[in-house]
Amino acid sequence: MEDVICLDHVSKSFKVYYDKAPNLKDKALFWKRNRHETRAVLDDISFSVKKGEAVGLIGKNGCGKSTTLKLLTKIIYPTSGTISVNGRVSALIELGAGFHPDMSGRENIYINAAIFGLTKKQIDAKLDDIIEFSGLGEFIDNPVRTYSSGMYMRLAFAVAINVEAEILFIDEILAVGDAAFQEKCFNKLIEVRDRGTTIVIVSHSLGQIEKFCSRSIWIKDGKIEMDGKPSEVHAKYLEWMQSMA
């Protein structure tokens, strides 16, 4: 199988300002406010993902999992190193990202699906399936600002899962919503995976990753600590977490 995702010696740092000036004038007058420190979130990580592979990213909060996913979706760019992603991408990174609060759920389906690269004709063909999967029914024509977080998640997932992407990135979104819908989403993901879609998922639910993924990557303090079979990686991760308690 060919590699469709490749990270080669990737690092990512952010500037953290102590007291950032709000405008250019204050920057010039109060230059000391420009002091900052550079914090490395990812430090020289490399891995590849093969076509059709389902990979889980694990690690404690702040280790760099979500940053890795944002780099893969080109929301942000690496400080050094190279990243290649080959194929149509669909992503569930931040709940409701790209939704316009004053537009209806139906209108936002068209906007979101267009962002993923679908034509109006393609969206028209998938519209009923998206609405049915979301379970929003009569609420689909209400402004999304009136939606609960669970309704946001239903709509976002329904769009992302129906664009028939070759690569799917998911960041903890399955933690939102009721148990029945979580199960529905999980079953749909299995169906999508079995069709050959490449999936990278960030989750704190180790059991979910073990059921769904063939491989798990543990990121610790910005570096890859372990990469392998989920049950083996998770055992070491839990052992380390207990030692830190």
C-alpha positions as MATLAB code, in Angstrom:
seq = 'MEDVICLDHVSKSFKVYYDKAPNLKDKALFWKRNRHETRAVLDDISFSVKKGEAVGLIGKNGCGKSTTLKLLTKIIYPTSGTISVNGRVSALIELGAGFHPDMSGRENIYINAAIFGLTKKQIDAKLDDIIEFSGLGEFIDNPVRTYSSGMYMRLAFAVAINVEAEILFIDEILAVGDAAFQEKCFNKLIEVRDRGTTIVIVSHSLGQIEKFCSRSIWIKDGKIEMDGKPSEVHAKYLEWMQSMA';
ca = [
       0.000    0.000    0.000;
       1.208    3.510   -0.821;
       1.766    6.211    1.788;
      -0.857    8.971    1.504;
       0.305   10.943    4.579;
       3.918   11.660    5.391;
       5.467   13.865    8.081;
       9.228   14.216    7.751;
      11.156   15.745   10.690;
       8.312   18.131   11.534;
       8.638   20.684   14.331;
       6.185   23.388   15.386;
       6.821   26.287   17.743;
       4.616   29.163   18.866;
       5.537   32.594   20.184;
       3.944   33.277   23.563;
       3.886   36.992   24.409;
       4.023   38.129   28.044;
       2.011   41.313   27.389;
       1.262   41.781   23.700;
       0.551   45.368   22.590;
      -2.914   45.781   21.001;
      -1.750   48.068   18.155;
       1.289   49.428   16.290;
       1.393   52.667   18.305;
       1.560   50.843   21.639;
       4.127   48.452   20.141;
       6.422   51.408   19.377;
       5.817   53.277   22.649;
       5.886   50.286   24.950;
       8.400   48.067   23.166;
       8.996   45.974   26.272;
       5.534   44.526   25.768;
       6.893   42.697   22.717;
       8.870   40.300   24.875;
       7.966   36.716   24.269;
       9.192   33.184   24.589;
       9.173   30.475   21.928;
       7.507   27.235   22.968;
       8.073   24.048   21.002;
       4.882   21.979   20.718;
       6.217   19.364   18.276;
       9.881   18.418   18.156;
      11.179   16.602   15.051;
       8.402   14.052   14.546;
       8.218   11.716   11.557;
       5.607    9.136   10.588;
       3.655    7.995    7.545;
       0.166    6.558    7.062;
      -0.731    4.115    4.311;
      -3.828    4.283    2.145;
      -6.816    2.780    3.966;
      -5.073    2.734    7.371;
      -6.857    3.906   10.544;
      -4.456    5.497   13.016;
      -5.108    6.875   16.509;
      -3.098    9.681   18.109;
      -2.945    9.527   21.903;
      -1.252   11.448   24.705;
      -2.037   13.752   27.593;
      -3.456   17.242   27.030;
      -0.895   19.614   25.551;
       1.358   16.907   24.100;
       0.837   18.014   20.471;
      -1.921   15.693   19.154;
      -4.322   18.394   17.976;
      -1.437   20.491   16.646;
      -0.430   17.505   14.504;
      -3.955   17.245   13.101;
      -4.081   20.991   12.367;
      -0.772   20.709   10.517;
      -2.161   17.837    8.434;
      -5.218   19.915    7.471;
      -3.055   23.008    6.751;
      -4.846   25.119    9.336;
      -1.326   25.892   10.547;
       2.096   25.225    9.017;
       5.246   23.621   10.441;
       8.178   25.650   11.730;
      10.458   23.113   10.040;
      10.121   19.819    8.224;
       7.766   18.756    5.433;
       4.237   17.346    5.302;
       2.526   15.683    2.348;
      -1.142   14.636    2.230;
      -2.350   13.075   -1.020;
      -6.111   12.829   -1.531;
      -9.376   14.656   -0.908;
      -9.500   15.575    2.772;
     -12.469   15.897    5.117;
     -11.895   17.043    8.686;
     -13.721   17.338   11.990;
     -11.259   19.445   13.951;
     -13.312   22.063   15.761;
     -17.029   21.776   16.402;
     -19.022   23.978   14.028;
     -15.939   25.484   12.372;
     -17.034   27.122    9.131;
     -20.693   27.400   10.167;
     -22.376   30.789    9.789;
     -24.494   31.318   12.925;
     -27.248   33.296   11.178;
     -27.725   30.819    8.342;
     -29.893   27.736    8.597;
     -28.583   24.222    8.964;
     -29.540   23.538    5.345;
     -27.627   26.587    4.080;
     -24.604   25.635    6.159;
     -24.604   22.164    4.603;
     -24.049   23.784    1.215;
     -21.295   26.068    2.554;
     -19.459   23.303    4.445;
     -19.720   20.726    1.663;
     -18.484   23.316   -0.855;
     -15.441   23.937    1.372;
     -14.738   20.194    1.147;
     -14.780   20.495   -2.666;
     -18.268   19.307   -3.662;
     -20.216   21.005   -6.460;
     -23.795   22.196   -5.935;
     -25.020   19.255   -8.029;
     -23.127   16.796   -5.804;
     -24.452   18.455   -2.650;
     -28.023   18.351   -4.020;
     -27.629   14.586   -4.517;
     -26.380   14.071   -0.950;
     -28.589   16.589    0.861;
     -31.304   14.178    1.984;
     -28.731   11.664    3.275;
     -26.929   14.400    5.235;
     -30.143   15.699    6.817;
     -31.337   12.174    7.628;
     -28.036   11.225    9.257;
     -27.953   14.430   11.310;
     -31.394   13.634   12.755;
     -32.190   17.362   12.914;
     -35.523   16.993   11.100;
     -37.603   20.171   11.348;
     -34.685   22.056   12.943;
     -32.636   21.897    9.726;
     -34.091   25.240    8.571;
     -33.456   27.031   11.876;
     -30.413   29.331   12.287;
     -27.502   27.291   13.636;
     -26.977   29.854   16.454;
     -30.092   28.290   18.009;
     -28.505   24.811   17.973;
     -27.119   23.048   21.033;
     -23.533   21.734   20.939;
     -24.922   18.271   20.251;
     -26.918   19.545   17.263;
     -23.806   21.327   15.949;
     -21.879   18.078   16.190;
     -24.610   16.108   14.421;
     -24.632   18.514   11.504;
     -20.836   18.833   11.267;
     -20.357   15.055   11.369;
     -23.172   14.406    8.885;
     -21.561   16.721    6.333;
     -17.988   15.533    6.839;
     -18.875   11.851    6.657;
     -20.925   12.216    3.462;
     -18.430   14.065    1.245;
     -16.751   10.745    0.352;
     -13.270   11.947    1.216;
     -10.210    9.791    0.681;
      -8.694   10.983    3.974;
     -10.601   11.823    7.165;
      -9.188   13.665   10.190;
     -11.132   13.655   13.474;
     -10.278   15.441   16.735;
     -12.290   14.316   19.781;
     -15.593   15.257   18.155;
     -17.182   11.920   19.068;
     -17.004   12.972   22.721;
     -19.970   15.296   22.060;
     -23.580   14.171   21.773;
     -25.732   11.448   23.289;
     -24.687    7.805   23.498;
     -27.044    6.700   20.710;
     -25.634    9.207   18.234;
     -22.060    8.412   19.257;
     -22.758    4.769   18.447;
     -24.318    5.773   15.117;
     -21.227    7.861   14.265;
     -18.869    5.065   15.287;
     -20.700    2.531   13.097;
     -20.614    4.974   10.177;
     -16.870    5.462   10.660;
     -16.349    1.699   10.527;
     -18.308    1.610    7.265;
     -16.188    4.465    5.848;
     -12.956    2.800    7.012;
     -13.963   -0.505    5.435;
     -14.495    1.308    2.110;
     -10.785    2.170    2.142;
     -10.794    5.702    3.557;
      -7.617    6.677    5.406;
      -8.467    7.924    8.913;
      -6.437    9.696   11.589;
      -8.275   10.224   14.860;
      -7.315   12.016   18.081;
      -9.081   10.625   21.123;
      -8.704   10.110   24.857;
     -10.923    7.037   24.542;
      -8.330    4.280   24.288;
     -11.022    1.612   24.019;
     -12.524    3.415   21.023;
      -9.146    3.540   19.287;
      -8.497   -0.160   20.004;
     -11.838   -1.088   18.409;
     -11.384    1.163   15.409;
      -7.666    1.571   14.627;
      -4.977   -0.886   13.579;
      -2.259    1.405   14.842;
      -1.711    3.913   17.646;
       0.868    6.707   17.950;
       1.683    8.007   21.437;
       2.927   11.597   21.446;
       4.740   12.652   24.611;
       6.076   16.190   25.130;
       6.087   16.870   21.408;
       7.904   13.676   20.413;
       6.704   10.253   19.291;
       7.170    7.989   22.297;
       5.745    4.816   20.751;
       4.131    3.714   17.479;
       2.534    0.314   17.046;
      -0.353   -2.013   17.852;
      -2.941   -0.100   19.942;
      -3.170   -2.618   22.788;
       0.623   -2.596   23.248;
       1.015    1.187   22.958;
      -1.899    1.837   25.312;
      -0.540   -0.539   27.952;
       2.737    1.429   28.069;
       0.866    4.743   28.007;
      -1.390    3.763   30.927;
       1.619    2.470   32.857;
       3.323    5.860   32.364;
       0.167    7.776   33.314;
      -0.133    5.796   36.551;
       3.503    6.511   37.391;
       2.752   10.241   36.999;
      -0.266   10.178   39.312;
];
